[in-house]
Amino acid sequence: MCVMFLSVQHLDVQYPGQDRPAVAGVSLGLAAGDIGVLIGPSGCGKTTLLRAVAGLERASRGSIALGDEVVSDGVRHVPPEQRRIGMVFQDYALFPHLDVERNVAFGIDRLPRPERQRRVAEVLALVGLDGLQSRYPHELSGGQQQRVALARALAPRPRLLLLDEPFSNLDVDLRERLAHEVRGILKAARATALFVTHDQLEAFAIGDRIGVMHEGHLHQWDDAYALYHRPATRFVAEFIGHGVFAPAQIRLDGGEVSVHTPLGALQDVEECPLPSAYEAGLCDVLLRADDIVHDDHAPVKAQIVRKAFRGSEFLYTLRLASGETVMTHVPSHHNHAIGEWIGIRAEVDHVVTFERGGGASSAPAPASTGLSGRP
């Protein structure tokens, strides 16, 4: 059984004068050495949750524990400086008048000088900045400055590291590369970390567990594969990845469950609910861009209404003759014009359905037992 190092239980955080909590009923657990990521739209509560874990915001209800120590439970509130938590901010917060060595040593100035110098050298080597001790922040690139901030946070050997949108000031290409590198650094340091971002690629690159938040609620806390293929709510299904909802009807035909969509019937599908899950079997089915295949010989045709070049592929937004919209990834050498009609077919392994027109928090119907959607 995996023991949780960070445990958040039924946490509420409400600011004075607000009608509803900024964080409402959030529970999550993070094992020692794992990296958790909180993702969601602006104002969803992810930074407030991070600040509550740090002790910078007081919880209204619920509890936060680090290892065996409860640091917040509605009555007890351990101050931030006593929680042994390191923080990395989006603006780096480096001291411009101090060189790299003194910036990194700032939080360990009570150590004897030889020990302090050894620790600074260790963490700079860990983040790949060995030999840059005498440089000043303005002499470093944005990525190097972020590494210095990370080294400074790791130097005191915190029991938990918190990172608040640490790559938001960097260009897109550098953000994704640095996210992979920071994951390697944190794993090498055996650090337990909680990370906040609005960027899905960053979240997938760095996180062992990813939490999707919306209006203060944590909708799902899971790995990236489950978020994409087995979303717990309609909001997660819409927020993660590219996809649309199409009207569908689940039927039982000759002992086989099939899902009838504007693209035809989906058959031999896994994890499909039974028709009885919805009134008359009517529902909305999630169709990801990778569920739709470009096939010139397919009987179903769709018109390209939007295209986005992604280097190795296009992301096409298509409109069917019946009016429904779908999306598909197509290799970039298939360069079709907007307005052109192309053939498409559905190849869906994971059927995810929701109540037709359901709200953001609505959950998918449970799958039937057995393989291929069989009852």
N, C-alpha and C positions, 0 to 999 in steps of 0.2 A: 504493500500500500504506500502510495506517494504521500509524504508529509509536506503540508503546505508551510512555506516560510512566511509569506505574506497572506494574511487572511482578513478579508473585509466581509462583514456580515450585516445585511439589512441597513446599510448606511444611508442616512439622510443628511444633506447639508442645505440649510435654508438661510438666505441672506435677509437681513431686516428690511421690512417693507415690501418683500416679494410675496405674491399670491401663492406660488408653488415652489417646492424645493428645487434648487439647481441640480441636486443629486437626490434621487428618490429610490430607496429600497435596493441599493446595489449590493450584490454579494459576488465575490470572486476569490479565487485562491491561486497563489503562484508558488511553485516549488523552488527550493534553493537551487541556484544556478540557472534558472529559466529566465527568459525575457518575455515580458508581457507588453502588449501594445493596446492602447485605447485609441479608437478611431471613430469619427462621426462628424457631422456638419458643424459649422460654427455655432456656438451657444448650446451645444448638446450636453455640457457638463463634464467633459473629459478632463479639462485643466483644473476645474474645481475639485474633482475627485483626486487628481494628483496632488493638489495643494493640501487636501485633507489628510492624505497619507503622510505628507511631509510635516504636518502639524501647523501649517500656515493658515488653515481654516478649521474652525471648531465644528465637530459633527453635532447635529441636532438629535440624532438617534442612531442606534447601531454601534458597532465596534470595529476597531482596527487592531490587529495583533501582528507583531514582528517576532517570529519564532515563538518563544514561550511568554513573551512580554506583551500584555495588552497596553497599547499606548493611547487608546481612546475608547471610551465606552459610554459616553453621555455624561458621566460624572468625572472620571479621570481624564485628564488631557496632559500628556507629556509634552513639554515645550519642544520646538523643532531642534534646538541645539543639543537636546539630550536623546534624540532618537538615532543618532549615528547614521544619518542618511546623507548621501551625496547628491548634488543637483547640478544638472547641466541645462543652461537656458538657451533660448534661440538667439540672444544677442551676445553670447559667449561670456560677457561680463569679465573680460580680462583687464588687468591694470595696465594702461598704456605706458606708464613710466617705469614699469618693472620688466626685466628680461624674462625669458621663458622659465629659467630655473627658479627665479624668485616668485613668479606667478604660480608655478606648480607647488612650490614649497609653502605657499601662504597658509594652508590649513594644517601644516605639520611643523610650524615654527617652534613648538615646544620640545621637539626631539633634539637630542644632541647633534651638533653640526655634522659629524661623520655619518651618523645614521640617517639624518635628513638628506644629505647628498646622495647616499646610496639609494634611498627610496625614490628620489627624483630621477636618478639615472635609470632605475628599474622601470618606472611607469613611462618615461619618455621612450625607452627601448620598446616597451609593450605597444605604444601607439605609433611606432615608426618614426620618431623624431629625435633619435639619439644623435648627439652632436650639435643640436641647435639650442643648447642651453643659454647661450649669450645673445641670441636674437631677441628683438623686441616685436611686439604684436604687429606693428605696422610693416614690418619686414617679412611677414608671413602671408601666404595665401589664405583665402577663407577656409578651405579644408584643413590647412595646418593649424589655424587658430582654433577650429573646432576640436582638433585632436589635443591641443594644449588644454582646452577647457575640460575635456574628458580625462586627461592625465591628472589635472588638479583635483577633479572629483574623486578619482580612484586612489590618490596618494594616501589619504587617511585610512584606507581600508574600510570603507563604509559597509554596513551590513545590507544596505539596499541603495541602489542608484536610481534616481528619477531623472528623466530626460524630457523636457518640454519643448516640442517642435524644434529640435536642435539643428535641423538642416534647412529650415524654411528660408534662410537668407542666402542659400547657395543655389547655383543653377541646376536645372533638372538632371542633366547627365551626371554631375558630381554628386547630387543627392543620393541617387540610387547606388552608385559605386561606393560612396562613403557608408551607406547603410549596411552593405555587405561587409565592409571592412570593420565597422564598429561592432557588428555581431561577432566577428572573429576575435576582436580585442576583448569584448565582454566575456566570451566563452573561455579565452585563454586566461583571463583574470578570475574565472569562476565566480563572476559577479551575478547577483540577482538584480534584475532591473525592470522598471516599469516606464514605458515610453509613450508619449502622446504625439500623434501626428494626424494630419488631415489627408495624407497621401497614401493611397492603397498600396502602391508599389513599395514604398518604404515599409509599410506594415508587414507585407508579405516577405520582404527581404530580411527583416530583422527579428520578427516575432515567433516565439514558440506557441504562445497563446495570444489571440487577438480578440478584443472586446469591441463590439459595435454599440455605440450609444446614440440615443435619440431622445430629446426632451427630458433629459435627466435620468432616463432608464437605461439599464444595460440589457440589450435585447438578446445578445448571445456572446458567450465567452468560450472560444473554441479554437481549433487550428484552422489554417487558411483553407484547406481542402473542404472541411465541413461547412465553413461559412459560405463557400461558393456553391457546393453541390447539395448541401443539406441545410439551407437557411432556416433558422428557428421562427422567424416572423417575416411578414411581407416586406417590412422596411429593410431588413437585412438582404432579402432577395433583390430589392430594387437598388440598394446602396452599393452592394459589392458586385463588381464586374459589369459587363455589358449584357443587357437583356431586356425583354419586354414581357408583358402578360397578354396572353391571347385567350379569347373565350373558347371553352372546350366542354365536352360532355364525356363522362366516363360511362362505358357500357360493358355489359357482360355478354359476350358473343360466343356461343358454343363452348362455354366453360372458360373462356379466355377474357381477361380484362383488357380493354383497349381504350385509348383516349382519342376522341375525334376532335380534330383541330382544323383551322382554315387551311393547313398544309396537308390534310389527309389524316388517316388514323395512325397513331403511334401504337405499335404492337411489340410483344416480346420485351417489355420494359421492366426494369427493376423497381421495387419499392413503390408500386403504384397503389393508391387507395382503392377501395371498392366503390362501386357506384352509390351505395347507400350512405357514403360519407357526406354527400351533398344532396339537396333536394333535386330529384330527377337526374342526378348525376352531373348537374350543371356547375361549372367551376371556372376558375382562371388557371391556366397552365403557364409556368415560367419557361420561356424559350431563350436560352443564352445564345450569344453570337456564335459560339462553337457548336451549338446544336443544329445550326442551319448550314447546309452544304450547297455550294454553287455547283450545279449540274446542268449543262446545256440540254441534256436529254430528258430532264425531269418534266412531267406534265404540268406542274405548277409553275407559273411565271410571276415575277414581281418586278416592279419598276424601281430603279435607283433614284432616290430622292435626296440623298446626301452621301458624300464619301470623304473619308479622312485617311490620308496617306500616313502609314506607320513604318515606312522603310521596307521591311520584308513583306508587308501585307497592307491591304486596304481594310478599313472598317466601313462596310456599306450599310446604310439605312435604306430599307426597301419597303415599298407599299404594295400589298396584294390587290388584285382586282376587286376583292370584297371590301377593301378599305383598311384592313388591319396592317399594322406596321411590325416588321421584324428586323433583326440585325444579323450580319454575318461577317466573319473574317475570311478574306479571299487573298491568296498569294498576289503580290503586287504586279506580277507580269500579266494578270487578268485586269487590264486597265480599261474598265468600261466607263462610258460617259453617263453623266447625270441625265435622267430621262429614258435611258435604255432599259429594255425588259430583258431579264435573264432568268434561266431556269434554276429552281431551288428545291431541295427536299430536306426533310427533317431526319436527323439521326440523334435520338435522345436516349441516353442511358439512364439518367436519373430524372424521373418524372416528379416535379414538385408542383403541387396544386394548392390553391387557396380558395376560400369562399369568394364567389364572384362579387367584386366591388368591395371586398373587406378592407378594414382600416389597417394602419401601419403596424399595429401590434397583433394582428390576427396571425394565427399559427397554421401551418399546413396540416391537412388531414393525415392521420396516421396511415402508414403503408399497410397493405394486406400482408399476411404471412405467406411464406413460400416464394419461389423464384418466378420471374417474368410476370409479376402481377397476379398470379393465380391465387384464388381464395383458399 
